[in-house]
Amino acid sequence: MSEVDTLRSTRARDTIVEWIRSGRYKPGERLPSERDLSRKLGMAPMTIRRGLADLVKRGLVDKQPGVGNFVKEVTANNSVAVIFPDSLLNGSPNSPTPGLCLGGINDALNQRDYAIRTLSYRPNRLWEDAGEIAVENGIKGVLLFTGAMAADDIKRMLDTGLKIVVIGSSPIATMAGVLVITHDNRFILMQIFERLVELGHRRIMFARFADSPSVEEEEDSFKLCYRHKKMGQPANMLLDIPNDAGDWIDYSVLDEIFELDENERPTAIITADGYVAGQLFRRCRERHIRIPESLSIAARHDTLAHVHSVPLTAPDSTKVLRRISEIAAGNLARMLDGEEVEESEIYLKSNIKWTGSIGPVPDGHTL
């Protein structure tokens, strides 16, 4: 078989795996015929046959001669749940985050016979919306994307014997003894802050979400940046964007930045993520404020690089988020195999893409 044929059959196999893991075809359910799969995927029947044969070999599909191919019933011990905040999974249809996370998880578990189920939870209803379902379905391991979570819900899940790894910063999870894997947000913030100071900025604002799981840690990190550069206290330079940990965010508070007195206006703004930066880009465009000539903007996290009107200075969050998810899934697999995981927190550093959204402090220090 040629290399091209191998690549095609692998693509067919991986597509069918994604369908199974997303729940499109459930355990015990018959897959479409080879002819129908060939038509759906636009591939030759022989390519589909090779892809299915690989799935049979890996134990994901049962082939019944003369009847068809069926999704194999997977034992509970091999079931893993990926749990997202409901606002992320269902409230932000354009968010690439769930796809990036699942991609990294599949990378880590691709060679293991795991069934992956996706669940979601509303703010502070982790046990009610997802934990109880996971336990009832015999799931043994959980990859939990951080959001508004109650400490009691995490404890309740742990008490059932669930193995949990959290993706994203969560002091509550850390205090509960759960392994947390996340960006090194403090390192990212300090890197961007230091570069802005080198460019002459002294009034640097941090625009963050008020209802963030790590709001206190963020404030401490930002104040540390000011102290480290002997710039005193960041008076009026910490902007809280109202949100409710769901899909409601009041971006109108950003308008207040442009209403500040001249000697109080920031010359540079570090945002919590690319969504906030995008809102600032729009407001600057409406007010004919040029970036970075009049205002520098950077983000601590960004998965929307392809949609910004100005290339945004930010980490390459798409690669990092996928890698974080891959590491989280790998550690969960180790835990399910009975291995001890000694770490309580794993921080991944990100390379920042320095682009044209930041520049020297503007003449006159005004907008």
FIVEX-621963 format. One line per 4 residues: for each residue z, y, x of C-alpha. Coordinates in Angstrom, 1 decimal. Layout:
N
Z Y X ~ ...
//
This chain:
367
0.0 0.0 0.0 ~ -1.0 3.4 1.4 ~ 1.5 6.3 2.0 ~ -0.1 8.2 -0.9
0.4 5.2 -3.3 ~ 4.0 4.9 -2.1 ~ 4.7 8.6 -2.8 ~ 3.2 8.3 -6.2
5.2 5.3 -7.2 ~ 8.3 6.9 -5.9 ~ 7.6 10.0 -8.0 ~ 7.1 7.8 -11.1
10.4 5.9 -10.3 ~ 12.4 9.2 -9.8 ~ 11.0 10.7 -13.1 ~ 12.1 7.6 -15.1
15.5 7.8 -13.3 ~ 15.9 11.4 -14.4 ~ 15.1 10.5 -18.0 ~ 17.7 7.7 -17.9
20.4 9.9 -16.3 ~ 19.7 12.8 -18.7 ~ 20.3 10.5 -21.7 ~ 16.7 10.6 -22.9
16.7 6.8 -22.7 ~ 20.1 5.2 -23.2 ~ 21.5 1.9 -22.0 ~ 20.0 -1.0 -23.9
17.1 1.1 -25.1 ~ 13.5 0.0 -24.5 ~ 11.4 2.2 -22.2 ~ 7.8 3.1 -23.2
5.1 0.6 -22.3 ~ 3.4 0.9 -18.9 ~ 0.4 2.2 -20.7 ~ 2.4 4.9 -22.5
4.2 5.9 -19.3 ~ 0.9 6.1 -17.5 ~ -0.4 8.5 -20.1 ~ 2.9 10.6 -20.1
3.0 10.9 -16.4 ~ -0.7 11.1 -15.7 ~ -0.6 8.2 -13.3 ~ -2.4 4.9 -12.9
-0.8 1.8 -14.6 ~ -0.4 0.1 -11.2 ~ 1.6 3.1 -9.9 ~ 3.9 2.9 -13.0
4.3 -0.8 -12.5 ~ 5.4 -0.4 -8.9 ~ 7.9 2.3 -9.9 ~ 9.4 0.1 -12.6
9.6 -2.8 -10.2 ~ 11.7 -0.7 -7.9 ~ 14.0 0.2 -10.8 ~ 14.4 -3.5 -11.6
15.2 -4.2 -8.0 ~ 17.8 -1.4 -8.0 ~ 19.4 -2.7 -11.1 ~ 18.7 0.2 -13.4
16.1 -1.5 -15.6 ~ 15.9 -5.1 -17.0 ~ 12.4 -6.5 -17.3 ~ 12.0 -9.0 -20.2
8.5 -10.7 -19.8 ~ 6.4 -10.3 -23.0 ~ 9.0 -7.9 -24.5 ~ 9.3 -4.8 -22.3
11.5 -2.9 -19.9 ~ 15.0 -1.9 -21.0 ~ 17.6 0.5 -19.6 ~ 20.3 -1.7 -18.1
23.8 -1.5 -19.5 ~ 25.9 -0.1 -16.7 ~ 29.5 -1.0 -16.4 ~ 32.2 1.6 -16.9
33.2 1.4 -13.3 ~ 29.8 2.8 -12.3 ~ 29.9 5.8 -14.7 ~ 30.3 9.3 -13.5
30.6 12.5 -15.7 ~ 29.3 15.9 -14.6 ~ 31.2 18.5 -16.6 ~ 29.9 22.1 -16.9
31.4 25.1 -18.7 ~ 29.6 25.3 -22.0 ~ 28.4 28.9 -21.3 ~ 26.6 27.6 -18.2
25.1 24.5 -19.7 ~ 24.2 25.8 -23.2 ~ 24.7 29.6 -23.1 ~ 22.4 30.4 -20.2
19.1 28.6 -20.7 ~ 17.5 30.4 -17.7 ~ 20.3 29.6 -15.3 ~ 19.1 27.3 -12.5
22.7 26.3 -11.6 ~ 22.9 23.0 -13.7 ~ 19.6 21.8 -12.3 ~ 20.6 22.6 -8.7
24.0 20.8 -9.1 ~ 22.4 17.7 -10.7 ~ 19.8 17.7 -8.0 ~ 22.4 17.6 -5.3
24.4 14.9 -7.2 ~ 21.4 12.7 -7.5 ~ 20.7 13.1 -3.8 ~ 24.2 11.7 -3.0
24.2 8.9 -5.6 ~ 20.6 7.9 -5.5 ~ 21.3 4.8 -3.5 ~ 24.2 3.8 -5.7
24.2 2.1 -9.1 ~ 25.8 5.0 -11.1 ~ 25.2 6.1 -14.6 ~ 25.6 9.9 -14.8
26.6 11.6 -18.1 ~ 26.6 15.3 -18.6 ~ 29.4 16.9 -20.6 ~ 30.5 20.5 -21.3
33.7 22.3 -22.2 ~ 34.6 25.6 -23.9 ~ 37.1 28.0 -22.2 ~ 40.5 26.3 -21.8
39.4 23.2 -23.8 ~ 38.5 20.9 -21.0 ~ 40.5 17.9 -22.3 ~ 39.5 18.3 -25.9
35.8 18.8 -25.2 ~ 35.2 16.6 -22.2 ~ 38.2 14.9 -20.7 ~ 39.0 12.8 -23.8
35.4 11.8 -24.2 ~ 35.2 10.7 -20.5 ~ 38.3 8.5 -20.9 ~ 37.2 7.0 -24.2
33.8 6.0 -22.6 ~ 35.4 4.3 -19.6 ~ 34.2 6.9 -17.1 ~ 36.2 6.7 -13.8
34.9 9.7 -11.9 ~ 34.3 13.3 -12.8 ~ 32.5 16.1 -11.0 ~ 33.9 19.3 -12.6
32.2 22.6 -12.4 ~ 34.8 25.3 -12.4 ~ 35.4 27.6 -15.3 ~ 38.3 28.7 -17.5
40.5 25.6 -17.3 ~ 44.1 25.0 -18.2 ~ 46.3 23.3 -15.6 ~ 47.7 21.0 -18.3
44.2 19.7 -19.1 ~ 43.5 18.8 -15.4 ~ 46.9 17.1 -15.2 ~ 46.2 15.2 -18.3
42.9 13.9 -16.9 ~ 44.5 12.9 -13.6 ~ 47.3 11.1 -15.5 ~ 44.6 8.8 -17.1
43.5 7.7 -13.6 ~ 40.3 9.8 -13.5 ~ 39.1 10.7 -10.0 ~ 38.1 14.3 -10.0
36.2 16.6 -7.6 ~ 35.8 20.2 -8.5 ~ 32.7 22.2 -7.6 ~ 33.5 26.0 -7.2
36.6 27.9 -6.3 ~ 39.7 27.0 -8.5 ~ 43.2 27.8 -7.5 ~ 44.5 25.8 -10.5
42.7 22.6 -9.3 ~ 43.8 23.1 -5.8 ~ 47.5 23.4 -6.9 ~ 47.0 20.2 -8.9
45.9 18.4 -5.7 ~ 42.3 18.0 -6.8 ~ 39.6 18.2 -4.1 ~ 37.7 21.5 -4.4
34.4 22.1 -2.7 ~ 32.9 25.6 -2.8 ~ 31.2 28.4 -0.9 ~ 33.4 30.3 1.6
33.3 33.4 -0.6 ~ 35.8 35.3 1.6 ~ 33.6 34.7 4.7 ~ 30.5 35.9 2.7
32.2 39.0 1.4 ~ 33.5 39.9 4.9 ~ 30.1 39.4 6.5 ~ 28.3 41.7 4.0
31.1 44.3 4.2 ~ 31.0 44.3 8.0 ~ 27.3 44.9 8.0 ~ 27.5 47.7 5.6
30.2 49.4 7.7 ~ 27.9 49.0 10.7 ~ 25.3 50.9 8.7 ~ 27.7 53.8 8.2
29.1 53.0 4.7 ~ 32.7 53.9 4.0 ~ 32.7 53.9 0.2 ~ 31.8 50.2 -0.6
32.4 48.9 -4.1 ~ 32.9 45.3 -5.2 ~ 31.8 44.6 -8.8 ~ 33.3 41.3 -9.9
34.0 39.6 -13.2 ~ 37.4 40.4 -14.6 ~ 37.9 36.8 -16.0 ~ 37.1 34.9 -12.9
39.1 31.8 -11.9 ~ 39.7 33.3 -8.5 ~ 40.2 37.0 -9.5 ~ 43.4 37.4 -7.4
41.9 35.8 -4.4 ~ 38.8 38.1 -4.7 ~ 41.0 41.2 -4.8 ~ 43.0 40.1 -1.8
39.8 39.4 0.2 ~ 38.3 42.8 -0.7 ~ 41.5 44.7 0.3 ~ 41.6 42.7 3.5
38.1 43.9 4.3 ~ 39.2 47.5 4.0 ~ 42.3 46.9 6.1 ~ 40.4 45.0 8.8
38.1 48.1 9.2 ~ 41.1 50.5 9.1 ~ 39.6 52.2 6.0 ~ 42.8 52.3 4.0
43.0 51.2 0.4 ~ 39.8 50.7 -1.7 ~ 40.7 53.3 -4.3 ~ 38.4 53.1 -7.3
36.1 50.7 -5.4 ~ 37.1 47.5 -7.2 ~ 35.2 47.4 -10.5 ~ 36.1 44.8 -13.1
33.3 43.7 -15.4 ~ 34.8 42.6 -18.7 ~ 33.9 39.0 -19.7 ~ 35.6 36.2 -21.7
34.7 33.2 -19.5 ~ 32.1 32.3 -22.1 ~ 28.7 33.9 -22.5 ~ 29.9 37.4 -23.3
29.7 40.0 -20.5 ~ 30.0 43.7 -20.9 ~ 27.6 45.1 -18.3 ~ 27.9 48.6 -19.8
30.8 49.2 -17.5 ~ 28.3 49.5 -14.6 ~ 27.2 52.9 -16.1 ~ 30.5 54.3 -15.1
29.5 54.1 -11.4 ~ 26.8 56.7 -11.9 ~ 29.3 59.0 -13.7 ~ 31.8 59.2 -10.9
32.3 62.5 -9.1 ~ 30.2 62.9 -6.0 ~ 33.1 62.3 -3.5 ~ 34.1 59.1 -5.4
30.7 57.4 -5.8 ~ 30.0 54.3 -3.7 ~ 27.2 54.3 -1.3 ~ 27.0 50.6 -1.3
27.9 47.9 -3.9 ~ 28.6 44.2 -3.4 ~ 28.2 42.3 -6.6 ~ 29.7 39.0 -7.7
26.3 37.5 -8.3 ~ 22.5 38.1 -8.7 ~ 22.9 38.8 -12.5 ~ 25.1 41.8 -11.8
22.7 43.0 -9.0 ~ 19.8 42.7 -11.5 ~ 21.7 44.9 -13.9 ~ 22.3 47.5 -11.2
18.6 47.4 -10.1 ~ 17.6 48.2 -13.7 ~ 20.0 51.1 -14.0 ~ 18.9 52.5 -10.7
15.2 52.3 -11.8 ~ 16.0 54.1 -15.0 ~ 17.8 56.9 -13.1 ~ 15.1 57.1 -10.4
17.6 56.0 -7.8 ~ 15.9 54.5 -4.8 ~ 17.2 51.3 -3.1 ~ 18.3 51.3 -0.3
17.6 55.0 0.5 ~ 20.2 56.2 -2.1 ~ 22.2 53.1 -2.8 ~ 22.7 49.8 -1.0
23.2 46.7 -3.1 ~ 24.1 43.1 -2.0 ~ 25.4 40.0 -3.8 ~ 28.0 37.4 -2.8
26.1 34.7 -4.7 ~ 22.5 34.6 -6.0 ~ 20.3 31.9 -7.5 ~ 17.7 34.4 -9.0
16.0 35.6 -5.8 ~ 12.5 35.2 -7.4 ~ 13.2 37.6 -10.3 ~ 14.6 40.7 -8.5
12.6 43.9 -8.4 ~ 13.9 44.4 -4.8 ~ 14.6 41.5 -2.4 ~ 18.4 41.1 -2.6
20.7 40.8 0.4 ~ 22.6 37.6 -0.5 ~ 23.3 34.0 0.7 ~ 20.7 31.4 0.0
22.8 30.1 -2.8 ~ 20.2 27.7 -4.2 ~ 20.4 25.5 -1.0 ~ 24.1 25.9 -0.7
24.9 25.0 -4.3 ~ 22.8 21.9 -4.1 ~ 24.5 20.9 -0.8 ~ 28.0 21.6 -2.3
27.1 19.3 -5.2 ~ 25.8 16.6 -2.9 ~ 29.0 16.7 -0.8 ~ 31.2 16.7 -3.9
29.3 13.6 -5.3 ~ 29.6 11.8 -1.9 ~ 33.4 12.4 -1.8 ~ 33.8 11.2 -5.4
31.9 8.0 -4.6 ~ 34.2 7.5 -1.6 ~ 37.2 7.9 -3.9 ~ 35.8 5.5 -6.5
35.3 3.0 -3.6 ~ 39.0 3.2 -2.9 ~ 38.9 5.4 0.2 ~ 41.5 8.1 0.8
40.1 11.7 0.9 ~ 42.6 13.7 2.9 ~ 41.0 17.2 2.4 ~ 42.2 19.4 -0.4
39.5 22.1 0.0 ~ 36.1 22.1 1.7 ~ 34.4 25.4 2.3 ~ 30.7 25.7 3.1
29.5 28.8 5.0 ~ 26.2 30.4 3.9 ~ 23.6 32.1 5.9 ~ 22.9 35.5 4.4
19.4 36.7 3.9 ~ 19.4 40.3 5.1 ~ 16.7 42.1 3.1 ~ 15.6 45.6 2.1
18.3 46.1 -0.5 ~ 20.8 47.5 2.0 ~ 20.2 50.3 4.5 ~ 22.0 53.1 6.4
24.4 55.4 4.4 ~ 22.4 58.0 2.6 ~ 22.3 61.6 3.8 ~ 25.0 63.6 2.0
26.7 60.4 0.9 ~ 25.6 60.9 -2.7 ~ 23.5 59.0 -5.3
//
